[in-house]
Amino acid sequence: MDLALTEEQEMITGMVRRFVREEILPLELNLDPDADELPEADRRRLTEKTRAMGLYGLDIPPEFGGPEIDLITRTLIAIEASQHRAGLYAPCYGVFGGAGLAQLFEATEAQQERYLHPMLCGEKSGFFGLTEPSGGSDPARAIQTRAVRDGDDWIINGGKIFISGADRADFGLVFARTDPDQGRNGVTCFIVDTDTPGFHVRRVVHTLRSARYATELQFEDMRVPHANVLGAVNGGFAIANDRLSRQRIPYAAGCIGVAIKAHELALEYAPQRQTFGAPLSSRQAIQWMLVDNEIDIRQARWLTLEAADRAQRGDAFRKEAAMAKLVATEAGGRVVDRCMQIFGGYGVTKDFPFERWYREMRIRRIGEGPNEVQRHIIARDLLGASLR
Amino acid sequence: MPIRLDKPWLPLDAAADLPGQLGVFELADEAGRVQYIGCAGGRSRFGLRSEVPAAAQRVPEARRFRVEVTMAYLTRHRELLMAHGADQGALPPHNEPISRLGRLSPR
């Protein structure tokens, strides 16, 4: 792997860095410290800018109208785009767009017409419904939502939890058990319209994140046409699993971006702040914190770029993506914690972004597969698939 | 935590004794009909103590209020608006429409 950025990568990351500093950071001064949305007029204006920059819909494949930007560059962009207060969960407040539910790129033509194309032009939004109260790390066994064939339809009963965006979505991907005896080979993915009778968003699940919530869903005799099966019947596990590995790279990148921004703020502050007649930066205790931040960030960055590089080349990258997610989420947490300590009392106020990052970074060790599961994935790759 | 706010109603003059914490609140008219659902967020000067009286000045029908102290003030605010929408079929009369407010069907 070539460790130097190409000229094009330097140019693109520089553009995104300027965009964050000149467009996003000034707006954040007037937003609630926990906000994850821009006022509509600002959102529209900035989306036009990202379109003009040729960087809108970065994760959309070129054949569907996305820009032709490789995965390593997209990872570098994700690192830049998260360097602001809301950046961990709402990088640039979504004005770079996204691919939405990438699984729909594999959908049938009719499904793409009805769901994918409206989603890509922002007319419809979707949710990803995998996790259930019985667990999310082991979907092959935890899924208890049941789908039973009835003529040309399926009848779905059950529930999901920790589902983002379901209360606002027009449709969603719902994973349900279609063969109770088959474990991972007995799960099917359905595209479900949220106005289907029997679809209920029962409650908001409040978490450490104050702005972006999850929801709990219930399905009561929800009738879904067979034409809305995504992929093959009993082939849903592969669809879910594919997303989990791929998502870990941008997930790690967001943690790195926030860690870089926190570290940058601490590097500016430490030489200015005086204690006992000398700047904080002259104290070895503080210097070592800054050194540890630098090392944490570099380790996480290289592991994440290595995972992106392997994925880009079409090599197996499950182990590398797991390492990137594991290291970046833990390193990000440590960096934010140290920066908060350097800022002292100010570090825990809402005047600075550390307290938000601290709360949100804690979730990252659990989301997209807890870090214990990442270690399990890495161990299985090192020791063999039979490891239990 | 119940989805709908279930704290006791208080007269408006009790707002001066509210804590300076962050949270959500409801204003109701004499008959107890909710007229406005608001929140005291991270940029409010004195949290609920400043936000409840300020909102009451903009709602002439307001006679009483109730509050819930919470750090998850943004998500709780949206949840209360969605629950009100599910129960009453509309937002409270003094709440402006919110872009992309979700739908709940609470039990």
Interface residues (C-beta under 8 A of the other chain):
Chain A: D32 P33 D34 A35 D36 E37 E40 A166 D167 R168 T194 H200 V201 R202 R203 V204 H206 T207 R209 S210 A211 R212 Y213 T215 K350
Chain B: M1 I3 G41 G42 R43 T70 M71 A72 Y73 L74 T75 R76 R78 E79 M82 S99 R100 L101 G102 R103 L104 S105 P106 R107
